[in-house]
């Protein structure tokens, strides 16, 4: 028997595709915290297993925040993805929403009080849906991202994100600064 024949007679073990997405049925998931004050999220997948520390993220947090919710374990390995929260029990849904709110905390700029540009640094004083904020942005082209024709996401020097939902409504000076990235 040749080596080729021996190889062809063995049954091939299917390899797991490392890029395949495991879609999860929300009805089979239970997310919980061992203690209400605990920040660690746990997950049980009915008929499969449980995880002690789960991270929750959204595939499209700004364009489609209520769909394609990913779950990862403490080693940052994919557990799977929910295409929707429909079917998830109420307590689990609350935990998912809390975690996404914390992860994607992004105040929306409603009004620009002042904006000053000096030596490549833009200083913003703005009124947001979360109150009055003052922040600095260095290198505007690298830290401002268009999300649509008149919508911009900006990251300040501390890594905080701010959304400008409609740059046209923020006044001529702010619009002139933001126009550089649109």
GURODREN-150368 format. One record per residue (C-alpha): x, y, z; residue in one letter. Coordinates in steps of 0.2 Angstrom, whole numbers. Layout:
<atom xx="X" yy="Y" zz="Z" type="A"/>
...
//
This chain:
<atom xx="0" yy="0" zz="0" type="X"/>
<atom xx="7" yy="17" zz="-5" type="X"/>
<atom xx="8" yy="32" zz="6" type="X"/>
<atom xx="-5" yy="41" zz="-5" type="X"/>
<atom xx="-17" yy="26" zz="-3" type="X"/>
<atom xx="-15" yy="26" zz="16" type="X"/>
<atom xx="-18" yy="44" zz="17" type="X"/>
<atom xx="-34" yy="43" zz="6" type="X"/>
<atom xx="-41" yy="29" zz="17" type="X"/>
<atom xx="-41" yy="39" zz="33" type="X"/>
<atom xx="-56" yy="49" zz="37" type="X"/>
<atom xx="-53" yy="68" zz="37" type="X"/>
<atom xx="-56" yy="77" zz="52" type="X"/>
<atom xx="-65" yy="93" zz="48" type="X"/>
<atom xx="-55" yy="108" zz="53" type="X"/>
<atom xx="-64" yy="122" zz="62" type="X"/>
<atom xx="-65" yy="138" zz="52" type="X"/>
<atom xx="-57" yy="152" zz="63" type="X"/>
<atom xx="-66" yy="165" zz="54" type="X"/>
<atom xx="-84" yy="157" zz="55" type="X"/>
<atom xx="-96" yy="167" zz="65" type="X"/>
<atom xx="-107" yy="157" zz="77" type="X"/>
<atom xx="-124" yy="165" zz="77" type="X"/>
<atom xx="-133" yy="163" zz="94" type="X"/>
<atom xx="-151" yy="162" zz="97" type="X"/>
<atom xx="-156" yy="175" zz="111" type="X"/>
<atom xx="-169" yy="163" zz="118" type="X"/>
<atom xx="-155" yy="151" zz="123" type="X"/>
<atom xx="-144" yy="164" zz="132" type="X"/>
<atom xx="-145" yy="170" zz="150" type="X"/>
<atom xx="-134" yy="185" zz="155" type="X"/>
<atom xx="-132" yy="189" zz="173" type="X"/>
<atom xx="-121" yy="196" zz="186" type="X"/>
<atom xx="-117" yy="186" zz="202" type="X"/>
<atom xx="-120" yy="201" zz="212" type="X"/>
<atom xx="-129" yy="217" zz="206" type="X"/>
<atom xx="-115" yy="228" zz="211" type="X"/>
<atom xx="-103" yy="217" zz="201" type="X"/>
<atom xx="-97" yy="224" zz="184" type="X"/>
<atom xx="-92" yy="206" zz="178" type="X"/>
<atom xx="-105" yy="199" zz="166" type="X"/>
<atom xx="-108" yy="180" zz="165" type="X"/>
<atom xx="-117" yy="170" zz="152" type="X"/>
<atom xx="-125" yy="153" zz="151" type="X"/>
<atom xx="-129" yy="146" zz="134" type="X"/>
<atom xx="-143" yy="133" zz="137" type="X"/>
<atom xx="-137" yy="115" zz="132" type="X"/>
<atom xx="-119" yy="121" zz="130" type="X"/>
<atom xx="-109" yy="129" zz="143" type="X"/>
<atom xx="-106" yy="145" zz="154" type="X"/>
<atom xx="-94" yy="159" zz="154" type="X"/>
<atom xx="-88" yy="168" zz="170" type="X"/>
<atom xx="-82" yy="184" zz="161" type="X"/>
<atom xx="-91" yy="190" zz="145" type="X"/>
<atom xx="-87" yy="206" zz="135" type="X"/>
<atom xx="-101" yy="213" zz="125" type="X"/>
<atom xx="-99" yy="224" zz="109" type="X"/>
<atom xx="-109" yy="229" zz="94" type="X"/>
<atom xx="-103" yy="226" zz="76" type="X"/>
<atom xx="-110" yy="243" zz="70" type="X"/>
<atom xx="-112" yy="254" zz="86" type="X"/>
<atom xx="-116" yy="270" zz="77" type="X"/>
<atom xx="-126" yy="264" zz="61" type="X"/>
<atom xx="-135" yy="249" zz="68" type="X"/>
<atom xx="-133" yy="248" zz="87" type="X"/>
<atom xx="-148" yy="236" zz="91" type="X"/>
<atom xx="-141" yy="222" zz="79" type="X"/>
<atom xx="-126" yy="211" zz="78" type="X"/>
<atom xx="-121" yy="210" zz="96" type="X"/>
<atom xx="-105" yy="201" zz="99" type="X"/>
<atom xx="-100" yy="191" zz="114" type="X"/>
<atom xx="-82" yy="187" zz="119" type="X"/>
<atom xx="-74" yy="178" zz="133" type="X"/>
<atom xx="-61" yy="184" zz="145" type="X"/>
<atom xx="-47" yy="178" zz="133" type="X"/>
<atom xx="-55" yy="189" zz="120" type="X"/>
<atom xx="-61" yy="174" zz="110" type="X"/>
<atom xx="-77" yy="175" zz="101" type="X"/>
<atom xx="-92" yy="166" zz="109" type="X"/>
<atom xx="-104" yy="171" zz="96" type="X"/>
<atom xx="-115" yy="184" zz="89" type="X"/>
<atom xx="-134" yy="189" zz="91" type="X"/>
<atom xx="-141" yy="197" zz="76" type="X"/>
<atom xx="-155" yy="204" zz="87" type="X"/>
<atom xx="-160" yy="206" zz="105" type="X"/>
<atom xx="-177" yy="199" zz="101" type="X"/>
<atom xx="-181" yy="184" zz="112" type="X"/>
<atom xx="-168" yy="188" zz="125" type="X"/>
<atom xx="-176" yy="188" zz="143" type="X"/>
<atom xx="-179" yy="205" zz="150" type="X"/>
<atom xx="-165" yy="204" zz="164" type="X"/>
<atom xx="-152" yy="199" zz="150" type="X"/>
<atom xx="-158" yy="213" zz="139" type="X"/>
<atom xx="-155" yy="226" zz="153" type="X"/>
<atom xx="-137" yy="219" zz="155" type="X"/>
<atom xx="-133" yy="220" zz="137" type="X"/>
<atom xx="-140" yy="238" zz="135" type="X"/>
<atom xx="-130" yy="243" zz="151" type="X"/>
<atom xx="-114" yy="236" zz="144" type="X"/>
<atom xx="-116" yy="244" zz="127" type="X"/>
<atom xx="-121" yy="261" zz="135" type="X"/>
<atom xx="-105" yy="260" zz="145" type="X"/>
<atom xx="-94" yy="254" zz="131" type="X"/>
<atom xx="-100" yy="266" zz="118" type="X"/>
<atom xx="-103" yy="281" zz="130" type="X"/>
<atom xx="-104" yy="295" zz="117" type="X"/>
<atom xx="-111" yy="312" zz="121" type="X"/>
<atom xx="-120" yy="320" zz="107" type="X"/>
<atom xx="-115" yy="338" zz="104" type="X"/>
<atom xx="-131" yy="349" zz="103" type="X"/>
<atom xx="-123" yy="366" zz="103" type="X"/>
<atom xx="-105" yy="373" zz="101" type="X"/>
<atom xx="-102" yy="387" zz="114" type="X"/>
<atom xx="-84" yy="391" zz="108" type="X"/>
<atom xx="-71" yy="383" zz="96" type="X"/>
<atom xx="-53" yy="388" zz="95" type="X"/>
<atom xx="-40" yy="381" zz="83" type="X"/>
<atom xx="-21" yy="385" zz="88" type="X"/>
<atom xx="-5" yy="375" zz="83" type="X"/>
<atom xx="-15" yy="360" zz="77" type="X"/>
<atom xx="-25" yy="358" zz="93" type="X"/>
<atom xx="-44" yy="362" zz="92" type="X"/>
<atom xx="-52" yy="367" zz="109" type="X"/>
<atom xx="-71" yy="364" zz="110" type="X"/>
<atom xx="-83" yy="370" zz="123" type="X"/>
<atom xx="-99" yy="361" zz="119" type="X"/>
<atom xx="-116" yy="358" zz="126" type="X"/>
<atom xx="-121" yy="339" zz="124" type="X"/>
<atom xx="-135" yy="328" zz="129" type="X"/>
<atom xx="-124" yy="324" zz="145" type="X"/>
<atom xx="-121" yy="342" zz="150" type="X"/>
<atom xx="-107" yy="355" zz="146" type="X"/>
<atom xx="-90" yy="349" zz="141" type="X"/>
<atom xx="-74" yy="356" zz="136" type="X"/>
<atom xx="-61" yy="345" zz="127" type="X"/>
<atom xx="-46" yy="346" zz="116" type="X"/>
<atom xx="-43" yy="337" zz="99" type="X"/>
<atom xx="-25" yy="336" zz="92" type="X"/>
<atom xx="-23" yy="332" zz="73" type="X"/>
<atom xx="-41" yy="334" zz="68" type="X"/>
<atom xx="-39" yy="324" zz="52" type="X"/>
<atom xx="-34" yy="308" zz="62" type="X"/>
<atom xx="-47" yy="310" zz="76" type="X"/>
<atom xx="-63" yy="315" zz="67" type="X"/>
<atom xx="-72" yy="303" zz="57" type="X"/>
<atom xx="-87" yy="306" zz="45" type="X"/>
<atom xx="-102" yy="295" zz="49" type="X"/>
<atom xx="-112" yy="302" zz="35" type="X"/>
<atom xx="-114" yy="318" zz="25" type="X"/>
<atom xx="-116" yy="330" zz="40" type="X"/>
<atom xx="-112" yy="318" zz="55" type="X"/>
<atom xx="-95" yy="317" zz="63" type="X"/>
<atom xx="-88" yy="307" zz="77" type="X"/>
<atom xx="-73" yy="315" zz="86" type="X"/>
<atom xx="-60" yy="308" zz="99" type="X"/>
<atom xx="-52" yy="319" zz="111" type="X"/>
<atom xx="-35" yy="319" zz="118" type="X"/>
<atom xx="-41" yy="308" zz="133" type="X"/>
<atom xx="-49" yy="295" zz="121" type="X"/>
<atom xx="-67" yy="301" zz="124" type="X"/>
<atom xx="-79" yy="301" zz="109" type="X"/>
<atom xx="-91" yy="315" zz="104" type="X"/>
<atom xx="-104" yy="314" zz="91" type="X"/>
<atom xx="-109" yy="329" zz="80" type="X"/>
<atom xx="-126" yy="323" zz="73" type="X"/>
<atom xx="-128" yy="338" zz="62" type="X"/>
<atom xx="-113" yy="349" zz="59" type="X"/>
<atom xx="-123" yy="361" zz="49" type="X"/>
<atom xx="-133" yy="366" zz="64" type="X"/>
<atom xx="-118" yy="371" zz="75" type="X"/>
<atom xx="-114" yy="388" zz="68" type="X"/>
<atom xx="-102" yy="395" zz="55" type="X"/>
<atom xx="-86" yy="394" zz="65" type="X"/>
<atom xx="-89" yy="376" zz="70" type="X"/>
<atom xx="-94" yy="371" zz="53" type="X"/>
<atom xx="-79" yy="378" zz="45" type="X"/>
<atom xx="-68" yy="368" zz="57" type="X"/>
<atom xx="-78" yy="352" zz="54" type="X"/>
<atom xx="-78" yy="355" zz="35" type="X"/>
<atom xx="-60" yy="351" zz="35" type="X"/>
<atom xx="-64" yy="332" zz="39" type="X"/>
<atom xx="-80" yy="331" zz="29" type="X"/>
//
